[in-house]
């Protein structure tokens, strides 16, 4: 009998323990389930933040420069070692400040140059070649777009233009030691080497705003270009006509109304870029004669008052 009571107590104890395992705690939270051995789950990690890729620069893409190029120079004595100082050169891109000798009142051969960087360049010294120096010189800004660091003109390193479409050049005077002024050969001198030339006379502006160039002798196919006057030097090109190698007679050039000045420049250019397409500034630079002079001739036209006043809209 005693043994049966012990067995009954053991059954009751097991039942009580089982019932206790099924009871939900007072806070309503179910008991955590035990994980069988060997099935432990690793803790969950938060995903790493993904960073956006950095912007990649596209080679060759540069924002256009908003610099308006200019040259500032004063009259001065020729410096030691045949040098001149250009007070300031503001360039929209890497280029050259080039000194041109005078040729009958317009820029002639380039007699010295110095590299300039984009932006302002102060007190730029330029060494000139002895014997080619004239009392009147022209400081002209050129671009550097061919072989970088190598001056190539005539060629791709053409004159720079400002926002008004004018070649960036300033004439100035130098005081030369006695007997050192250059003496370029005058056009038409006997014994001068044959080469490209332009012959033009003073004339009235023709019907349809035209001028006639009496003769153009070209060493290669090119252009006869009419430049307006800009303070005694060639300014914007206001009309052009194609010419072929050899002699071209009575070439008619149509000018754009409103751009005409009383003093004009007939300048021969070469055609070395896309043949048949005028590209200046660019590869179709001015032609030069055997003495290294730019082939250009100034002449006068008689215009109506309205034409002259219209050109005054340009600001220099």
C-alpha positions as CSV (number, residue, x, y, z in Angstrom):
1,X,0.0,0.0,0.0
2,X,2.8,2.4,0.8
3,X,4.5,1.7,-2.5
4,X,1.3,2.6,-4.4
5,X,1.0,5.9,-2.6
6,X,4.6,6.8,-3.6
7,X,3.9,6.0,-7.2
8,X,0.8,8.1,-7.2
9,X,2.7,11.1,-5.7
10,X,5.4,10.8,-8.4
11,X,2.7,11.0,-11.1
12,X,1.1,14.0,-9.5
13,X,4.5,15.8,-9.3
14,X,5.3,15.2,-13.0
15,X,1.8,16.5,-14.0
16,X,2.4,19.6,-11.9
17,X,5.7,20.4,-13.5
18,X,4.3,19.9,-17.0
19,X,1.4,22.2,-16.2
20,X,3.8,24.9,-14.8
21,X,5.7,24.9,-18.2
22,X,2.5,25.7,-20.1
23,X,1.4,28.7,-18.0
24,X,1.8,32.2,-19.6
25,X,3.5,34.8,-17.4
26,X,1.4,37.6,-16.0
27,X,2.8,40.2,-18.4
28,X,1.5,38.2,-21.4
29,X,4.9,37.4,-22.8
30,X,5.2,33.9,-24.0
31,X,8.2,32.0,-22.7
32,X,11.2,31.9,-25.0
33,X,11.6,28.7,-26.9
34,X,14.7,26.8,-26.2
35,X,17.0,26.3,-29.2
36,X,18.1,22.8,-29.6
37,X,21.9,22.3,-29.3
38,X,23.8,22.9,-32.6
39,X,21.1,25.1,-34.1
40,X,22.1,28.5,-32.7
41,X,21.2,31.4,-35.0
42,X,23.8,34.2,-35.4
43,X,22.7,37.7,-34.4
44,X,21.3,39.8,-37.3
45,X,23.6,42.7,-38.5
46,X,22.3,46.0,-39.9
47,X,23.0,46.4,-43.6
48,X,25.9,48.7,-44.4
49,X,25.1,52.1,-45.9
50,X,25.8,52.4,-49.6
51,X,27.6,55.5,-50.8
52,X,26.7,57.1,-54.1
53,X,29.6,57.0,-56.6
54,X,31.6,60.2,-57.0
55,X,31.1,62.3,-60.1
56,X,33.7,61.5,-62.8
57,X,35.1,64.4,-64.9
58,X,34.9,63.8,-68.6
59,X,38.4,64.4,-70.2
60,X,38.5,67.5,-72.4
61,X,35.3,69.0,-71.0
62,X,36.1,72.5,-69.7
63,X,33.8,75.3,-68.8
64,X,34.1,78.1,-71.4
65,X,36.2,81.0,-70.2
66,X,34.3,84.3,-69.5
67,X,37.6,86.3,-69.6
68,X,37.6,89.2,-72.1
69,X,41.2,89.3,-73.4
70,X,43.1,92.6,-73.4
71,X,46.5,94.1,-73.7
72,X,47.9,97.2,-71.9
73,X,51.2,98.8,-73.0
74,X,52.8,102.2,-72.8
75,X,55.2,104.0,-75.1
76,X,58.8,103.3,-73.9
77,X,62.4,103.3,-74.8
78,X,63.9,100.1,-76.2
79,X,65.2,98.1,-73.2
80,X,68.6,96.5,-72.7
81,X,69.0,93.5,-74.9
82,X,66.3,94.9,-77.3
83,X,63.4,94.3,-75.0
84,X,60.0,95.8,-74.5
85,X,57.7,95.5,-71.5
86,X,54.0,94.8,-71.9
87,X,52.3,96.2,-68.7
88,X,49.5,93.6,-68.7
89,X,48.2,90.8,-70.8
90,X,44.8,89.3,-70.0
91,X,44.4,86.0,-71.9
92,X,41.2,83.9,-72.1
93,X,43.5,80.8,-72.7
94,X,47.1,80.0,-72.9
95,X,48.8,81.9,-75.7
96,X,51.5,84.4,-76.8
97,X,52.0,88.1,-76.6
98,X,53.6,88.9,-80.0
99,X,55.3,92.1,-81.1
100,X,54.7,93.0,-84.7
101,X,56.8,95.6,-86.5
102,X,55.0,98.4,-88.4
103,X,54.3,98.0,-92.1
104,X,52.8,101.2,-93.6
105,X,50.5,101.8,-90.7
106,X,49.5,98.2,-89.9
107,X,51.0,95.2,-88.2
108,X,53.9,93.7,-90.2
109,X,56.3,90.8,-89.4
110,X,56.3,89.4,-85.9
111,X,59.7,90.2,-84.4
112,X,59.4,88.7,-80.9
113,X,57.0,86.7,-78.7
114,X,56.6,85.4,-75.1
115,X,54.2,82.8,-73.8
116,X,51.4,83.9,-71.5
117,X,49.0,82.0,-69.3
118,X,45.3,82.2,-69.0
119,X,44.3,85.2,-66.9
120,X,46.3,88.3,-66.1
121,X,50.0,88.4,-66.8
122,X,51.9,91.5,-65.5
123,X,55.0,93.1,-66.8
124,X,55.6,90.6,-69.6
125,X,59.1,91.1,-71.2
126,X,59.5,90.4,-74.9
127,X,62.9,90.2,-76.6
128,X,63.0,91.6,-80.1
129,X,65.3,90.7,-83.0
130,X,67.8,93.5,-83.8
131,X,67.4,95.1,-87.2
132,X,63.7,94.5,-87.6
133,X,62.5,97.0,-85.0
134,X,60.4,100.0,-86.1
135,X,59.6,103.0,-83.9
136,X,55.9,102.0,-84.0
137,X,55.1,98.5,-82.8
138,X,52.0,96.4,-82.2
139,X,51.5,94.2,-79.1
140,X,49.2,91.5,-80.3
141,X,47.7,88.6,-78.3
142,X,47.8,85.2,-80.1
143,X,46.3,81.9,-79.0
144,X,48.3,78.6,-78.5
145,X,46.2,75.8,-80.0
146,X,48.7,73.8,-82.2
147,X,51.7,72.1,-80.6
148,X,51.5,73.5,-77.1
149,X,54.5,75.6,-76.1
150,X,55.6,76.1,-79.8
151,X,54.8,79.4,-81.5
152,X,53.1,78.5,-84.9
153,X,52.1,81.5,-86.9
154,X,51.2,81.6,-89.7
155,X,49.3,78.5,-88.7
156,X,47.1,77.6,-85.8
157,X,48.4,80.2,-83.3
158,X,46.3,82.9,-84.8
159,X,45.5,86.3,-83.2
160,X,43.0,86.3,-80.3
161,X,39.7,88.2,-80.6
162,X,37.8,90.0,-77.8
163,X,34.1,89.9,-77.1
164,X,33.4,92.6,-79.7
165,X,35.1,90.6,-82.4
166,X,38.2,92.7,-82.7
167,X,41.8,91.4,-82.9
168,X,43.4,92.1,-79.5
169,X,46.3,94.4,-80.5
170,X,47.6,97.7,-79.2
171,X,50.0,100.0,-81.1
172,X,52.8,101.7,-79.1
173,X,55.9,103.7,-79.8
174,X,59.5,102.9,-78.8
175,X,62.5,105.2,-78.7
176,X,65.3,103.6,-80.6
177,X,69.0,104.3,-80.3
178,X,70.2,106.3,-83.3
179,X,70.7,104.2,-86.4
180,X,69.0,101.0,-85.0
181,X,65.6,101.4,-86.6
182,X,64.6,98.6,-88.9
183,X,64.1,99.4,-92.6
184,X,61.7,96.9,-94.2
185,X,61.7,96.9,-97.9
186,X,59.0,99.2,-99.3
187,X,56.4,97.6,-101.6
188,X,57.4,98.1,-105.2
189,X,61.1,98.6,-104.6
190,X,63.2,97.4,-107.5
191,X,64.9,94.1,-106.8
192,X,62.4,93.1,-104.2
193,X,61.7,89.4,-104.2
194,X,58.5,88.4,-106.1
195,X,55.7,87.0,-104.0
196,X,52.1,87.5,-102.9
197,X,50.8,91.1,-103.2
198,X,47.6,93.2,-103.1
199,X,46.9,96.2,-105.2
200,X,43.9,98.4,-104.3
201,X,42.9,102.0,-104.8
202,X,40.8,104.4,-102.8
203,X,37.1,104.2,-103.9
204,X,33.5,104.8,-103.2
205,X,31.5,102.1,-101.6
206,X,29.9,100.1,-104.4
207,X,26.3,99.0,-105.0
208,X,25.4,96.3,-102.5
209,X,28.2,97.5,-100.1
210,X,31.0,96.2,-102.2
211,X,34.6,97.1,-102.8
212,X,36.8,96.1,-105.7
213,X,40.4,94.9,-105.2
214,X,42.3,95.7,-108.4
215,X,44.7,92.8,-108.2
216,X,45.5,89.9,-105.8
217,X,48.6,87.8,-106.4
218,X,48.4,84.7,-104.2
219,X,51.1,82.0,-103.7
220,X,48.4,79.5,-103.0
221,X,44.6,79.4,-102.8
222,X,43.3,81.7,-100.2
223,X,41.1,84.7,-99.4
224,X,41.2,88.4,-99.8
225,X,39.8,89.7,-96.6
226,X,38.6,93.2,-95.8
227,X,39.3,94.4,-92.2
228,X,37.7,97.5,-90.7
229,X,39.9,100.0,-89.0
230,X,40.5,99.8,-85.3
231,X,42.5,102.8,-84.0
232,X,44.9,102.7,-86.9
233,X,45.2,98.9,-87.2
234,X,43.2,96.1,-88.8
235,X,40.1,95.3,-86.8
236,X,37.2,92.9,-87.4
237,X,37.0,91.2,-90.8
238,X,33.8,92.5,-92.5
239,X,33.9,90.6,-95.8
240,X,36.0,88.2,-97.8
241,X,36.2,86.5,-101.2
242,X,38.1,83.4,-102.3
243,X,41.1,83.8,-104.6
244,X,43.1,81.2,-106.4
245,X,46.9,80.7,-106.7
246,X,48.3,83.2,-109.1
247,X,46.9,86.5,-110.4
248,X,43.3,87.5,-109.6
249,X,42.0,90.7,-111.2
250,X,39.2,93.0,-110.0
251,X,38.1,90.9,-107.1
252,X,34.7,92.1,-105.7
253,X,34.2,91.7,-102.0
254,X,30.8,92.3,-100.3
255,X,30.9,94.0,-96.9
256,X,28.3,93.8,-94.1
257,X,26.3,96.9,-93.7
258,X,27.1,98.7,-90.4
259,X,30.6,97.5,-90.0
260,X,32.2,99.7,-92.6
261,X,34.8,102.3,-91.7
262,X,36.3,104.9,-94.0
263,X,39.7,103.4,-93.7
264,X,39.8,99.7,-94.6
265,X,42.5,97.0,-95.0
266,X,42.7,94.5,-97.8
267,X,44.6,91.5,-96.4
268,X,45.5,88.3,-98.1
269,X,44.8,85.1,-96.1
270,X,45.7,81.5,-96.8
271,X,43.3,78.6,-97.1
272,X,44.8,75.7,-95.2
273,X,41.9,74.4,-93.0
274,X,38.8,73.0,-94.6
275,X,39.3,74.1,-98.2
276,X,36.7,76.5,-99.4
277,X,35.6,77.5,-95.9
278,X,36.9,80.7,-94.4
279,X,38.3,79.9,-90.9
280,X,39.8,82.9,-89.1
281,X,40.6,83.1,-86.2
282,X,41.9,79.6,-87.0
283,X,44.1,78.0,-89.6
284,X,43.4,80.6,-92.4
285,X,45.9,83.1,-91.1
286,X,47.3,86.1,-93.0
287,X,49.7,85.4,-95.8
288,X,53.3,86.8,-95.7
289,X,55.5,88.0,-98.5
290,X,59.2,87.2,-99.1
291,X,60.3,89.8,-96.4
292,X,58.0,88.2,-93.8
293,X,55.5,91.0,-94.0
294,X,51.7,90.4,-93.6
295,X,50.3,91.1,-97.1
296,X,47.9,93.9,-96.4
297,X,47.2,97.3,-97.9
298,X,45.1,100.1,-96.3
299,X,42.7,102.1,-98.5
300,X,40.0,104.7,-98.1
301,X,36.3,104.3,-99.0
302,X,33.7,107.0,-99.4
303,X,30.6,106.0,-97.4
304,X,27.3,107.5,-96.4
305,X,27.0,109.2,-93.0
306,X,24.7,106.4,-91.9
307,X,27.2,103.7,-92.5
308,X,29.9,105.5,-90.5
309,X,27.6,106.2,-87.6
310,X,26.4,102.6,-87.5
311,X,30.0,101.4,-86.9
312,X,30.2,103.6,-83.9
313,X,28.1,101.1,-82.1
314,X,31.2,99.0,-81.5
315,X,33.0,99.8,-78.2
316,X,36.7,99.3,-78.0
